[in-house]
Amino acid sequence: MSSHTAQTELRFIGKLILEGDLECQTGLHIGAGKGSLEIGGADNPVVKDAFGLPYVPGSSLRGKLRSLLEQSSGMAVPSELVYLSRRKGQEVRIHQSDRPDDEVCLLFGRNPGRMDRVTGESFETNAASPARLTVYDAPLIAESITPQMRENLDDELTEVKSENAIDRITSQANPRTLERVPAGARFHFRMVLDVLCDADRELIPRLLEALRLLEDDSLGGGGSRGSGRVRLAGLKVVWRGRNFYASGAGEQELLTGAGLDALQSQVASPEFAEKLTE
């Protein structure tokens, strides 16, 4: 846990901006929902923008990072979970607490009010924390879909993966299709971490931990069946202190063109935190 306390005062210090490429190592499926089914199309289409290009919603990437951190912190257990939704068949359980040093809640924010625990009694909390982490939609880098790739795709930018569910009694196959962005495609991601007090610097290693976990997990649907393996590359890290916004002071480029291992090594050095000033 962090060194945040109930007495920690928030004062804007600056923003750490992390951007780079999210590379698909296997086909990626982030669903668009049943409302976008097309005649003759795949059963499960991918989400697309207004121009018909696949993208990675910031909410999908942010939610996956939160889930991974909850698991690695031991928070994905009934005693630490609350109901976000209790609608039958659509239950959503996430971690939330009123502890001032809870790094998951500090990174992703929390709201006051009544919380229904998965196990135990409900509780009322006045604790509210602004989310430090913002994750933006990641657009497709169109040139990453090469002419050679397009020749083998089912659509201009996507492939269709066929799967079968086998009935264990009759052995009857129940086919389904899944639209995927193909392996080799790249998206440009951008996320911003607000540093609102000195203790917020301790949240940076936790964010990088979640990103490293993501590379050995999966993003989107069908992860246990081979989809959604991704890699982060070409990272650029920039610091913009309060004076960047208040008086036009310059930004600091802390890292460029590197991978997560290089970024983690730099963040672990004592000199890194000293650069994050107003």
Contacts in CASP RR format, 6 or more apart in sequence:
PFRMAT RR
TARGET T0000
AUTHOR 0000-0000-0000
METHOD contacts of the structure
MODEL  1
MSSHTAQTELRFIGKLILEGDLECQTGLHIGAGKGSLEIGGADNPVVKDA
FGLPYVPGSSLRGKLRSLLEQSSGMAVPSELVYLSRRKGQEVRIHQSDRP
DDEVCLLFGRNPGRMDRVTGESFETNAASPARLTVYDAPLIAESITPQMR
ENLDDELTEVKSENAIDRITSQANPRTLERVPAGARFHFRMVLDVLCDAD
RELIPRLLEALRLLEDDSLGGGGSRGSGRVRLAGLKVVWRGRNFYASGAG
EQELLTGAGLDALQSQVASPEFAEKLTE
1 99 0 8 1.000
1 101 0 8 1.000
1 102 0 8 1.000
1 103 0 8 1.000
2 101 0 8 1.000
2 103 0 8 1.000
2 106 0 8 1.000
2 199 0 8 1.000
2 202 0 8 1.000
2 203 0 8 1.000
3 101 0 8 1.000
3 199 0 8 1.000
3 202 0 8 1.000
4 100 0 8 1.000
4 101 0 8 1.000
4 106 0 8 1.000
4 197 0 8 1.000
4 199 0 8 1.000
5 100 0 8 1.000
5 101 0 8 1.000
6 100 0 8 1.000
8 100 0 8 1.000
8 197 0 8 1.000
8 199 0 8 1.000
9 197 0 8 1.000
10 130 0 8 1.000
10 196 0 8 1.000
10 197 0 8 1.000
11 196 0 8 1.000
11 197 0 8 1.000
12 194 0 8 1.000
12 195 0 8 1.000
12 196 0 8 1.000
12 242 0 8 1.000
13 195 0 8 1.000
13 196 0 8 1.000
13 197 0 8 1.000
13 198 0 8 1.000
13 200 0 8 1.000
13 241 0 8 1.000
13 242 0 8 1.000
13 276 0 8 1.000
13 277 0 8 1.000
13 278 0 8 1.000
14 194 0 8 1.000
14 195 0 8 1.000
14 239 0 8 1.000
14 240 0 8 1.000
14 241 0 8 1.000
14 242 0 8 1.000
14 244 0 8 1.000
14 245 0 8 1.000
14 276 0 8 1.000
14 278 0 8 1.000
15 192 0 8 1.000
15 193 0 8 1.000
15 194 0 8 1.000
15 195 0 8 1.000
15 239 0 8 1.000
15 240 0 8 1.000
15 241 0 8 1.000
16 192 0 8 1.000
16 193 0 8 1.000
16 195 0 8 1.000
16 204 0 8 1.000
16 237 0 8 1.000
16 238 0 8 1.000
16 239 0 8 1.000
16 276 0 8 1.000
17 190 0 8 1.000
17 191 0 8 1.000
17 192 0 8 1.000
17 193 0 8 1.000
17 237 0 8 1.000
17 238 0 8 1.000
17 239 0 8 1.000
17 240 0 8 1.000
18 190 0 8 1.000
18 191 0 8 1.000
18 192 0 8 1.000
18 193 0 8 1.000
18 207 0 8 1.000
18 235 0 8 1.000
18 236 0 8 1.000
18 237 0 8 1.000
19 188 0 8 1.000
19 189 0 8 1.000
19 190 0 8 1.000
19 191 0 8 1.000
19 235 0 8 1.000
19 236 0 8 1.000
20 188 0 8 1.000
20 189 0 8 1.000
20 190 0 8 1.000
20 232 0 8 1.000
20 233 0 8 1.000
20 234 0 8 1.000
20 235 0 8 1.000
20 236 0 8 1.000
21 141 0 8 1.000
21 186 0 8 1.000
21 187 0 8 1.000
21 188 0 8 1.000
21 189 0 8 1.000
21 232 0 8 1.000
21 233 0 8 1.000
21 234 0 8 1.000
22 56 0 8 1.000
22 61 0 8 1.000
22 138 0 8 1.000
22 186 0 8 1.000
22 187 0 8 1.000
22 188 0 8 1.000
22 189 0 8 1.000
22 230 0 8 1.000
22 231 0 8 1.000
22 232 0 8 1.000
23 184 0 8 1.000
23 185 0 8 1.000
23 186 0 8 1.000
23 230 0 8 1.000
23 231 0 8 1.000
23 232 0 8 1.000
23 233 0 8 1.000
24 181 0 8 1.000
24 182 0 8 1.000
24 183 0 8 1.000
24 184 0 8 1.000
24 185 0 8 1.000
24 186 0 8 1.000
24 187 0 8 1.000
24 228 0 8 1.000
24 229 0 8 1.000
24 230 0 8 1.000
25 183 0 8 1.000
25 184 0 8 1.000
25 228 0 8 1.000
25 229 0 8 1.000
25 230 0 8 1.000
25 231 0 8 1.000
26 183 0 8 1.000
26 226 0 8 1.000
26 227 0 8 1.000
26 228 0 8 1.000
26 229 0 8 1.000
27 159 0 8 1.000
27 161 0 8 1.000
27 180 0 8 1.000
27 181 0 8 1.000
27 182 0 8 1.000
27 183 0 8 1.000
27 185 0 8 1.000
27 226 0 8 1.000
27 227 0 8 1.000
27 228 0 8 1.000
27 229 0 8 1.000
28 46 0 8 1.000
28 56 0 8 1.000
28 180 0 8 1.000
28 181 0 8 1.000
28 185 0 8 1.000
28 219 0 8 1.000
28 220 0 8 1.000
28 227 0 8 1.000
28 228 0 8 1.000
28 230 0 8 1.000
29 44 0 8 1.000
29 46 0 8 1.000
29 161 0 8 1.000
29 178 0 8 1.000
29 179 0 8 1.000
29 180 0 8 1.000
29 181 0 8 1.000
29 220 0 8 1.000
29 221 0 8 1.000
29 222 0 8 1.000
29 227 0 8 1.000
29 228 0 8 1.000
30 46 0 8 1.000
30 47 0 8 1.000
30 54 0 8 1.000
30 56 0 8 1.000
30 57 0 8 1.000
30 60 0 8 1.000
30 219 0 8 1.000
30 220 0 8 1.000
30 221 0 8 1.000
31 44 0 8 1.000
31 45 0 8 1.000
31 46 0 8 1.000
31 47 0 8 1.000
31 220 0 8 1.000
31 221 0 8 1.000
32 45 0 8 1.000
32 46 0 8 1.000
32 47 0 8 1.000
32 48 0 8 1.000
33 44 0 8 1.000
33 45 0 8 1.000
33 47 0 8 1.000
36 45 0 8 1.000
37 43 0 8 1.000
37 45 0 8 1.000
38 45 0 8 1.000
41 160 0 8 1.000
41 177 0 8 1.000
41 179 0 8 1.000
42 160 0 8 1.000
42 177 0 8 1.000
42 178 0 8 1.000
42 179 0 8 1.000
43 176 0 8 1.000
43 177 0 8 1.000
43 178 0 8 1.000
44 176 0 8 1.000
44 177 0 8 1.000
44 178 0 8 1.000
44 179 0 8 1.000
45 179 0 8 1.000
46 54 0 8 1.000
46 158 0 8 1.000
46 179 0 8 1.000
46 180 0 8 1.000
46 181 0 8 1.000
47 54 0 8 1.000
47 55 0 8 1.000
47 57 0 8 1.000
48 54 0 8 1.000
48 55 0 8 1.000
49 55 0 8 1.000
49 137 0 8 1.000
49 139 0 8 1.000
53 139 0 8 1.000
53 140 0 8 1.000
53 142 0 8 1.000
53 157 0 8 1.000
54 140 0 8 1.000
54 157 0 8 1.000
54 158 0 8 1.000
54 181 0 8 1.000
54 185 0 8 1.000
55 137 0 8 1.000
55 138 0 8 1.000
55 139 0 8 1.000
55 140 0 8 1.000
55 187 0 8 1.000
56 137 0 8 1.000
56 138 0 8 1.000
56 187 0 8 1.000
56 189 0 8 1.000
56 219 0 8 1.000
57 137 0 8 1.000
58 135 0 8 1.000
58 136 0 8 1.000
58 137 0 8 1.000
58 138 0 8 1.000
59 135 0 8 1.000
60 219 0 8 1.000
60 220 0 8 1.000
61 135 0 8 1.000
61 138 0 8 1.000
61 189 0 8 1.000
61 219 0 8 1.000
62 108 0 8 1.000
62 133 0 8 1.000
62 135 0 8 1.000
62 191 0 8 1.000
63 108 0 8 1.000
64 214 0 8 1.000
64 217 0 8 1.000
64 219 0 8 1.000
64 220 0 8 1.000
65 133 0 8 1.000
65 135 0 8 1.000
65 207 0 8 1.000
65 210 0 8 1.000
65 211 0 8 1.000
65 214 0 8 1.000
66 94 0 8 1.000
66 104 0 8 1.000
66 107 0 8 1.000
66 108 0 8 1.000
66 210 0 8 1.000
67 76 0 8 1.000
68 210 0 8 1.000
68 213 0 8 1.000
68 214 0 8 1.000
68 217 0 8 1.000
69 75 0 8 1.000
69 103 0 8 1.000
69 104 0 8 1.000
69 107 0 8 1.000
69 206 0 8 1.000
69 209 0 8 1.000
69 210 0 8 1.000
69 213 0 8 1.000
70 76 0 8 1.000
70 80 0 8 1.000
70 94 0 8 1.000
70 95 0 8 1.000
70 104 0 8 1.000
72 209 0 8 1.000
72 210 0 8 1.000
72 213 0 8 1.000
73 103 0 8 1.000
73 104 0 8 1.000
74 80 0 8 1.000
75 81 0 8 1.000
75 95 0 8 1.000
75 104 0 8 1.000
76 95 0 8 1.000
78 117 0 8 1.000
78 118 0 8 1.000
78 119 0 8 1.000
79 117 0 8 1.000
79 118 0 8 1.000
79 119 0 8 1.000
79 120 0 8 1.000
80 95 0 8 1.000
80 97 0 8 1.000
81 93 0 8 1.000
81 94 0 8 1.000
81 95 0 8 1.000
81 117 0 8 1.000
81 118 0 8 1.000
82 93 0 8 1.000
82 94 0 8 1.000
82 95 0 8 1.000
82 96 0 8 1.000
82 115 0 8 1.000
82 116 0 8 1.000
82 117 0 8 1.000
82 118 0 8 1.000
83 91 0 8 1.000
83 92 0 8 1.000
83 93 0 8 1.000
83 116 0 8 1.000
83 117 0 8 1.000
83 118 0 8 1.000
84 92 0 8 1.000
84 93 0 8 1.000
84 94 0 8 1.000
85 91 0 8 1.000
85 92 0 8 1.000
86 116 0 8 1.000
93 118 0 8 1.000
95 104 0 8 1.000
95 105 0 8 1.000
96 105 0 8 1.000
96 110 0 8 1.000
96 115 0 8 1.000
97 105 0 8 1.000
97 110 0 8 1.000
98 110 0 8 1.000
98 123 0 8 1.000
98 125 0 8 1.000
98 126 0 8 1.000
98 127 0 8 1.000
99 105 0 8 1.000
100 127 0 8 1.000
102 110 0 8 1.000
103 202 0 8 1.000
103 203 0 8 1.000
103 206 0 8 1.000
105 129 0 8 1.000
106 129 0 8 1.000
106 132 0 8 1.000
106 200 0 8 1.000
106 203 0 8 1.000
107 131 0 8 1.000
107 132 0 8 1.000
107 133 0 8 1.000
107 203 0 8 1.000
107 206 0 8 1.000
107 207 0 8 1.000
108 131 0 8 1.000
108 133 0 8 1.000
109 129 0 8 1.000
109 130 0 8 1.000
109 131 0 8 1.000
109 132 0 8 1.000
110 127 0 8 1.000
110 128 0 8 1.000
110 129 0 8 1.000
111 128 0 8 1.000
112 125 0 8 1.000
112 126 0 8 1.000
112 127 0 8 1.000
112 128 0 8 1.000
113 124 0 8 1.000
113 125 0 8 1.000
113 126 0 8 1.000
114 122 0 8 1.000
114 123 0 8 1.000
114 124 0 8 1.000
115 122 0 8 1.000
115 123 0 8 1.000
115 124 0 8 1.000
115 125 0 8 1.000
116 122 0 8 1.000
117 123 0 8 1.000
130 194 0 8 1.000
130 196 0 8 1.000
132 193 0 8 1.000
132 194 0 8 1.000
132 195 0 8 1.000
132 196 0 8 1.000
132 200 0 8 1.000
132 203 0 8 1.000
133 191 0 8 1.000
133 192 0 8 1.000
133 193 0 8 1.000
133 194 0 8 1.000
133 207 0 8 1.000
134 191 0 8 1.000
134 192 0 8 1.000
134 193 0 8 1.000
134 194 0 8 1.000
135 189 0 8 1.000
135 190 0 8 1.000
135 191 0 8 1.000
136 189 0 8 1.000
136 190 0 8 1.000
136 191 0 8 1.000
136 192 0 8 1.000
138 187 0 8 1.000
138 188 0 8 1.000
138 189 0 8 1.000
138 190 0 8 1.000
139 187 0 8 1.000
139 188 0 8 1.000
140 157 0 8 1.000
140 181 0 8 1.000
140 185 0 8 1.000
140 186 0 8 1.000
140 187 0 8 1.000
141 185 0 8 1.000
141 186 0 8 1.000
141 187 0 8 1.000
141 188 0 8 1.000
142 157 0 8 1.000
144 184 0 8 1.000
144 185 0 8 1.000
144 186 0 8 1.000
145 153 0 8 1.000
145 157 0 8 1.000
145 182 0 8 1.000
145 185 0 8 1.000
149 182 0 8 1.000
149 184 0 8 1.000
150 156 0 8 1.000
150 157 0 8 1.000
152 159 0 8 1.000
153 159 0 8 1.000
153 182 0 8 1.000
154 160 0 8 1.000
155 179 0 8 1.000
157 181 0 8 1.000
157 185 0 8 1.000
158 179 0 8 1.000
158 180 0 8 1.000
158 181 0 8 1.000
158 182 0 8 1.000
159 179 0 8 1.000
159 180 0 8 1.000
159 181 0 8 1.000
159 182 0 8 1.000
160 177 0 8 1.000
160 178 0 8 1.000
160 179 0 8 1.000
160 180 0 8 1.000
161 177 0 8 1.000
161 178 0 8 1.000
161 179 0 8 1.000
161 180 0 8 1.000
161 227 0 8 1.000
162 175 0 8 1.000
162 176 0 8 1.000
162 177 0 8 1.000
162 178 0 8 1.000
163 175 0 8 1.000
163 176 0 8 1.000
163 177 0 8 1.000
163 178 0 8 1.000
163 225 0 8 1.000
164 173 0 8 1.000
164 174 0 8 1.000
164 175 0 8 1.000
164 176 0 8 1.000
165 173 0 8 1.000
165 174 0 8 1.000
165 176 0 8 1.000
166 172 0 8 1.000
166 173 0 8 1.000
166 174 0 8 1.000
167 173 0 8 1.000
167 174 0 8 1.000
178 222 0 8 1.000
178 227 0 8 1.000
180 227 0 8 1.000
189 232 0 8 1.000
191 207 0 8 1.000
193 200 0 8 1.000
193 203 0 8 1.000
193 204 0 8 1.000
193 207 0 8 1.000
194 200 0 8 1.000
195 201 0 8 1.000
195 276 0 8 1.000
201 273 0 8 1.000
201 276 0 8 1.000
204 267 0 8 1.000
205 264 0 8 1.000
205 267 0 8 1.000
205 268 0 8 1.000
208 260 0 8 1.000
208 263 0 8 1.000
208 264 0 8 1.000
208 267 0 8 1.000
211 232 0 8 1.000
211 260 0 8 1.000
212 260 0 8 1.000
212 264 0 8 1.000
214 230 0 8 1.000
214 232 0 8 1.000
215 230 0 8 1.000
215 231 0 8 1.000
215 232 0 8 1.000
215 260 0 8 1.000
218 224 0 8 1.000
218 226 0 8 1.000
218 227 0 8 1.000
218 228 0 8 1.000
218 229 0 8 1.000
218 230 0 8 1.000
219 228 0 8 1.000
219 230 0 8 1.000
220 227 0 8 1.000
220 228 0 8 1.000
221 227 0 8 1.000
221 228 0 8 1.000
222 228 0 8 1.000
223 229 0 8 1.000
232 259 0 8 1.000
232 260 0 8 1.000
233 257 0 8 1.000
233 259 0 8 1.000
234 256 0 8 1.000
234 257 0 8 1.000
234 258 0 8 1.000
234 259 0 8 1.000
235 255 0 8 1.000
235 256 0 8 1.000
235 257 0 8 1.000
235 258 0 8 1.000
235 259 0 8 1.000
235 260 0 8 1.000
235 262 0 8 1.000
235 263 0 8 1.000
236 253 0 8 1.000
236 255 0 8 1.000
236 256 0 8 1.000
236 257 0 8 1.000
237 253 0 8 1.000
237 254 0 8 1.000
237 255 0 8 1.000
237 256 0 8 1.000
237 263 0 8 1.000
238 251 0 8 1.000
238 252 0 8 1.000
238 253 0 8 1.000
238 254 0 8 1.000
239 251 0 8 1.000
239 252 0 8 1.000
239 254 0 8 1.000
239 275 0 8 1.000
239 276 0 8 1.000
240 250 0 8 1.000
240 251 0 8 1.000
240 252 0 8 1.000
241 249 0 8 1.000
241 251 0 8 1.000
241 276 0 8 1.000
241 277 0 8 1.000
241 278 0 8 1.000
242 278 0 8 1.000
243 249 0 8 1.000
243 250 0 8 1.000
243 278 0 8 1.000
244 250 0 8 1.000
244 251 0 8 1.000
252 275 0 8 1.000
254 266 0 8 1.000
254 272 0 8 1.000
254 275 0 8 1.000
255 262 0 8 1.000
255 263 0 8 1.000
255 266 0 8 1.000
266 272 0 8 1.000
END
